[in-house]
């Protein structure tokens, strides 16, 4: 089903959301979606792992094409079980780590004077 129904509608919707936000003078911020494959559930299967990678590539491509900020939530996010409740939901420790990653990437935008 995933192969038959590719991500074209998702990609199109992201483009539309970006365009709508910009038309209203709102600067959109996109993000990648981290996950792990530590648990044996559907998200550990190869076709779902491929879909996650595809999703993240669409977000990256849309950010570059539309000159919007992309928060890379994958780099620096540990994949061990102490950070993940399952393959897609983080624990409190994982939430803290994601917050650190996000704040580090947003601080130059939100507080440019402080990051000089």
N, CA and C of each residue as an Amber inpcrd file, in Angstrom:
protein
   348
   0.8210000  -1.1930000   0.0000000   0.0000000   0.0000000   0.0000000
   0.8660000   1.2570000   0.0000000   1.9560000   1.2600000   0.7930000
   2.8170000   2.4370000   0.8350000   3.4670000   2.7050000  -0.5240000
   3.8800000   1.6480000  -1.2300000   4.4830000   1.8280000  -2.5480000
   3.4600000   2.3500000  -3.5560000   2.2650000   1.8360000  -3.4780000
   1.2190000   2.2290000  -4.4170000   0.7840000   3.6780000  -4.1880000
   0.7450000   4.0870000  -2.9450000   0.3040000   5.4380000  -2.5860000
   1.4900000   6.2340000  -2.0660000   2.2680000   6.7510000  -2.9850000
   3.4620000   7.5070000  -2.6190000   3.1450000   8.7840000  -1.8610000
   4.1760000   9.5350000  -1.5420000   4.0190000  10.7110000  -0.6840000
   3.6660000  12.0050000  -1.4330000   3.1980000  11.8980000  -2.6580000
   2.9630000  13.1250000  -3.4390000   1.9480000  14.0490000  -2.7770000
   0.9240000  13.5000000  -2.1520000  -0.0750000  14.3600000  -1.5070000
   0.5060000  15.0170000  -0.2530000   1.2940000  14.2880000   0.4770000
   1.9660000  14.8570000   1.6470000   2.8820000  15.9960000   1.2180000
   3.6920000  15.7540000   0.1920000   4.6010000  16.7820000  -0.3120000
   3.8230000  18.0030000  -0.8000000   2.7540000  17.7680000  -1.5100000
   1.9250000  18.8720000  -2.0040000   1.3220000  19.6560000  -0.8410000
   0.8420000  18.9750000   0.1710000   0.2470000  19.6530000   1.3160000
   1.2710000  20.5020000   2.0690000   2.4840000  20.0000000   2.2040000
   3.5450000  20.7720000   2.8510000   3.8080000  22.0490000   2.0590000
   3.8890000  21.9210000   0.7420000   4.1110000  23.0990000  -0.1200000
   2.9640000  24.1070000   0.0400000   1.7460000  23.6130000   0.0860000
   0.5920000  24.5030000   0.2440000   0.6050000  25.2070000   1.6020000
   0.9460000  24.4920000   2.6370000   1.0070000  25.0790000   3.9770000
   2.0860000  26.1610000   4.0290000   3.2420000  25.8860000   3.4370000
   4.3160000  26.8770000   3.3990000   3.8470000  28.1260000   2.6540000
   3.2350000  27.9190000   1.4900000   2.7540000  29.0480000   0.6980000
   1.7060000  29.8650000   1.4350000   0.7940000  29.2020000   2.0850000
  -0.2440000  29.8940000   2.8420000   0.3650000  30.6930000   3.9940000
   1.2630000  30.0740000   4.7260000   1.9070000  30.7670000   5.8450000
   2.6540000  32.0000000   5.3540000   3.4410000  31.8510000   4.3010000
   4.2000000  32.9820000   3.7820000   3.2820000  34.0880000   3.2730000
   2.1420000  33.7220000   2.6860000   1.2160000  34.7350000   2.1770000
   0.6170000  35.5640000   3.3030000   0.6880000  35.0440000   4.5230000
   0.1610000  35.7540000   5.6930000   1.2960000  36.3110000   6.5540000
   2.4950000  36.4240000   5.9500000   3.6840000  36.9380000   6.6420000
   4.0660000  36.1230000   7.8700000   3.8600000  34.8220000   7.7810000
   4.2600000  33.8960000   8.8330000   5.4400000  33.0960000   8.2980000
   6.4960000  33.0380000   9.0730000   7.6720000  32.2780000   8.6550000
   7.5370000  30.8370000   9.1590000   7.2680000  29.8940000   8.2620000
   7.1230000  28.5040000   8.7140000   8.4680000  27.9040000   9.1080000
   8.3960000  26.9300000   9.9780000   9.5610000  26.1490000  10.3750000
   9.1820000  24.6870000  10.2140000   9.9910000  23.9700000   9.4760000
   9.7510000  22.5410000   9.2780000  10.6930000  21.7460000  10.1720000
  10.3760000  20.4890000  10.3670000  11.2080000  19.6450000  11.2120000
  11.2610000  18.2300000  10.6610000  12.3790000  17.5920000  10.8900000
  12.4680000  16.1690000  10.5950000  11.8460000  15.4140000  11.7620000
  11.5800000  14.1490000  11.5380000  10.9040000  13.3330000  12.5370000
  11.8190000  12.1910000  12.9700000  12.3560000  12.2700000  14.1980000
  13.2170000  11.1930000  14.6640000  12.3950000   9.9870000  15.1170000
  13.0310000   8.8640000  15.0700000  12.4170000   7.6270000  15.5600000
  13.5450000   6.6590000  15.8710000  13.1720000   5.5190000  16.3820000
  14.1540000   4.4710000  16.6550000  13.6010000   3.1650000  16.1030000
  14.4420000   2.1540000  16.0720000  13.9640000   0.8240000  15.6890000
  14.3340000  -0.2000000  16.7630000  14.3820000   0.2800000  17.9900000
  14.7290000  -0.5490000  19.1420000  13.6190000  -1.5120000  19.5450000
  12.3990000  -1.1960000  19.1950000  11.2570000  -2.0130000  19.6050000
  10.7300000  -2.8000000  18.4060000  10.1420000  -3.9200000  18.6740000
   9.5660000  -4.7530000  17.6060000   8.1040000  -4.3680000  17.4090000
   7.8860000  -3.3230000  16.6430000   6.5310000  -2.9460000  16.2740000
   6.5340000  -2.5650000  14.7910000   5.4120000  -2.1080000  14.3170000
   5.2980000  -1.8620000  12.8780000   6.3320000  -0.8600000  12.3700000
   6.7510000   0.0780000  13.1960000   7.6960000   1.0800000  12.7340000
   9.1150000   0.5280000  12.5790000   9.3240000  -0.6980000  13.0090000
  10.6400000  -1.3130000  12.8150000  10.7270000  -2.0690000  11.4920000
   9.6240000  -2.1830000  10.7770000   9.6380000  -2.9050000   9.5030000
  10.2850000  -2.0560000   8.4090000  10.8560000  -2.7210000   7.4430000
  11.6200000  -2.0140000   6.4100000  10.7670000  -1.0300000   5.6200000
   9.5260000  -1.3850000   5.3210000   8.7100000  -0.4650000   4.5240000
   8.3150000   0.7780000   5.3240000   8.1000000   0.6490000   6.6290000
   7.8240000   1.8360000   7.4320000   9.0820000   2.6680000   7.6390000
  10.2340000   2.0150000   7.8150000  11.4950000   2.7500000   7.9440000
  11.7480000   3.5510000   6.6650000  11.4580000   2.9580000   5.5150000
  11.6200000   3.6720000   4.2420000  10.6660000   4.8670000   4.1700000
   9.4420000   4.6910000   4.6560000   8.4630000   5.7810000   4.6390000
   8.9030000   6.9290000   5.5530000   9.4830000   6.6220000   6.6970000
   9.9870000   7.6590000   7.6030000  11.1150000   8.4340000   6.9190000
  12.0270000   7.7200000   6.2890000  13.1230000   8.3790000   5.5700000
  12.5760000   9.2580000   4.4440000  11.5710000   8.7640000   3.7510000
  10.9390000   9.5140000   2.6660000  10.2810000  10.7920000   3.2100000
   9.5720000  10.6750000   4.3060000   8.9430000  11.8190000   4.9700000
   9.9970000  12.8760000   5.3070000  11.0940000  12.4410000   5.9130000
  12.1320000  13.3790000   6.3140000  12.7910000  14.0390000   5.1070000
  12.9340000  13.3020000   4.0230000  13.5090000  13.8800000   2.8080000
  12.5730000  14.9330000   2.2110000  11.2890000  14.6700000   2.2420000
  10.3080000  15.6480000   1.7480000  10.4000000  16.9350000   2.5610000
  10.5000000  16.8190000   3.8650000  10.6090000  18.0050000   4.7060000
  11.8880000  18.7800000   4.3970000  12.9840000  18.0720000   4.2390000
  14.2550000  18.7080000   3.9140000  14.1980000  19.4040000   2.5540000
  13.6610000  18.7130000   1.5650000  13.5450000  19.2910000   0.2210000
  12.6450000  20.5210000   0.2170000  11.5270000  20.4520000   0.9240000
  10.5870000  21.5790000   0.9720000  11.2210000  22.7790000   1.6610000
  11.9690000  22.5360000   2.7110000  12.6380000  23.6350000   3.4150000
  13.6460000  24.3210000   2.5020000  14.4200000  23.5170000   1.8020000
  15.4300000  24.0840000   0.8960000  14.7750000  24.8240000  -0.2660000
  13.7980000  24.2170000  -0.8780000  13.1160000  24.8120000  -2.0280000
  12.4440000  26.1340000  -1.6770000  11.8830000  26.2190000  -0.4790000
  11.1080000  27.3920000  -0.0680000  11.8580000  28.3320000   0.8610000
  13.1290000  28.0470000   1.0800000  13.9740000  28.8830000   1.9290000
  13.3520000  29.0910000   3.3090000  13.0010000  27.9830000   3.9580000
  12.4940000  28.0360000   5.3290000  13.3970000  27.2030000   6.2280000
  13.3410000  27.4960000   7.4990000  14.1680000  26.8010000   8.4700000
  13.7170000  25.3540000   8.6320000  14.6860000  24.4560000   8.6550000
  14.4270000  23.0420000   8.9280000  15.1290000  22.6850000  10.2250000
  14.3760000  22.2510000  11.2140000  14.9580000  21.7620000  12.4550000
  15.2910000  20.2880000  12.2750000  16.5610000  19.9830000  12.3800000
  17.0080000  18.5970000  12.2650000  16.8690000  17.9360000  13.6320000
  15.7930000  17.1880000  13.8140000  15.5310000  16.5180000  15.0830000
  16.1990000  15.1400000  15.1570000  16.8330000  14.7250000  14.0570000
  17.4280000  13.3900000  14.0120000  18.8640000  13.4080000  14.5180000
  19.6590000  14.3390000  13.9930000  21.0550000  14.4250000  14.3930000
  21.1450000  14.7940000  15.8640000  21.8300000  13.9980000  16.6060000
  21.9740000  14.2460000  18.0380000  20.9210000  13.5860000  18.9040000
  19.9170000  12.9810000  18.2800000  18.8770000  12.3050000  19.0620000
  19.2840000  10.8530000  19.2820000  19.5350000  10.4450000  20.5230000
  19.9040000   9.0560000  20.7920000  18.7800000   8.1010000  20.3850000
  19.1470000   6.8840000  20.0710000  18.1520000   5.8990000  19.6500000
  17.8990000   4.8170000  20.6910000  18.5830000   4.8820000  21.8220000
  18.4240000   3.8580000  22.8530000  17.0850000   3.9160000  23.5650000
  16.7160000   2.8130000  24.1690000  15.4130000   2.6760000  24.8230000
  15.1700000   3.6670000  25.9510000  16.2300000   4.1540000  26.5840000
  16.0130000   5.1160000  27.6670000  15.4310000   6.4370000  27.1470000
  15.5450000   6.6760000  25.8520000  15.0020000   7.8990000  25.2520000
  13.6800000   7.6640000  24.5210000  13.2750000   6.4120000  24.3960000
  12.0910000   6.0780000  23.5910000  11.1470000   5.1420000  24.3430000
   9.8650000   5.4750000  24.3400000   8.8350000   4.6150000  24.9330000
   8.4400000   3.5140000  23.9550000   8.5120000   3.8200000  22.6770000
   8.3310000   2.8730000  21.5800000   9.0970000   3.4580000  20.4020000
   8.8830000   2.9760000  19.2210000   9.6760000   3.4440000  18.0800000
   9.3620000   4.8690000  17.6340000   8.3330000   5.4760000  18.1900000
   7.9460000   6.8110000  17.7210000   7.6930000   7.8170000  18.8360000
   7.4780000   7.3750000  20.0530000   7.1940000   8.2770000  21.1770000
   8.3820000   8.3010000  22.1330000   8.7620000   9.5000000  22.5380000
   9.9090000   9.6390000  23.4310000   9.4920000   9.5310000  24.9010000
  10.4590000   9.1740000  25.7190000  10.2920000   9.1870000  27.1800000
  10.5490000  10.6150000  27.6640000  10.4670000  10.8280000  28.9500000
  10.7770000  12.1490000  29.5110000  12.2190000  12.5380000  29.1880000
  13.1350000  11.5770000  29.2780000  14.5320000  11.8370000  28.9370000
  14.6640000  12.1870000  27.4490000  13.9200000  11.4790000  26.6080000
  13.9240000  11.7740000  25.1780000  13.3410000  13.1390000  24.8690000
  12.2910000  13.5120000  25.5840000  11.6790000  14.8360000  25.3920000
  12.6660000  15.9320000  25.7810000  13.3920000  15.7020000  26.8490000
  14.3970000  16.6690000  27.2720000  15.4770000  16.8190000  26.2000000
  15.9020000  15.7090000  25.6470000  16.9390000  15.7670000  24.5960000
  16.4170000  16.4800000  23.3530000  15.1890000  16.1860000  22.9550000
  14.6040000  16.8820000  21.8010000  14.4880000  18.3790000  22.0660000
  14.1570000  18.7490000  23.2870000  14.0740000  20.1720000  23.6390000
  15.4400000  20.8370000  23.5360000  16.4810000  20.1400000  23.9530000
  17.8420000  20.6800000  23.8340000  18.2130000  20.8850000  22.3630000
  17.8990000  19.8960000  21.5450000  18.1990000  19.9780000  20.1110000
  17.4380000  21.1520000  19.4900000  16.1690000  21.2550000  19.8150000
  15.3310000  22.3210000  19.2540000  15.8160000  23.6920000  19.6960000
  16.0870000  23.8600000  20.9700000  16.5060000  25.1770000  21.4630000
  17.8410000  25.5890000  20.8580000  18.7400000  24.6550000  20.6860000
  20.0280000  24.9720000  20.0750000  19.8490000  25.4450000  18.6290000
  18.9160000  24.8240000  17.9030000  18.7000000  25.1960000  16.5080000
  17.8490000  26.4530000  16.3620000  16.9640000  26.7130000  17.3120000
  16.1080000  27.8980000  17.2420000  16.7480000  29.1510000  17.8220000
  17.6820000  29.0080000  18.7360000  18.2310000  30.1760000  19.4170000
  18.8140000  31.2190000  18.4770000  19.5010000  30.8700000  17.3890000
  19.9950000  31.9200000  16.4890000  18.8670000  32.7030000  15.8060000
  17.7130000  32.0840000  15.6710000  16.5790000  32.7390000  15.0270000
  15.7960000  33.5810000  16.0370000  15.5550000  33.0140000  17.1970000
  14.7330000  33.6690000  18.2060000  15.5290000  34.7420000  18.9560000
  16.7700000  34.4620000  19.2380000  17.6130000  35.3800000  20.0290000
  18.9400000  35.6240000  19.3060000  18.9230000  36.2360000  18.1270000
  20.1600000  36.3750000  17.3610000  21.2420000  37.1830000  18.0800000
  20.8610000  38.1250000  18.9040000  21.8470000  38.9440000  19.6180000
  22.6420000  38.0740000  20.6010000  21.9820000  37.1200000  21.2240000
  22.6360000  36.2760000  22.2200000  23.5780000  35.2450000  21.6060000
  23.4150000  34.9500000  20.3260000  24.2240000  33.8950000  19.6970000
  25.3400000  34.4410000  18.8260000  25.6210000  35.7260000  18.9230000
  26.7300000  36.3120000  18.1270000  28.0490000  35.8720000  18.6330000
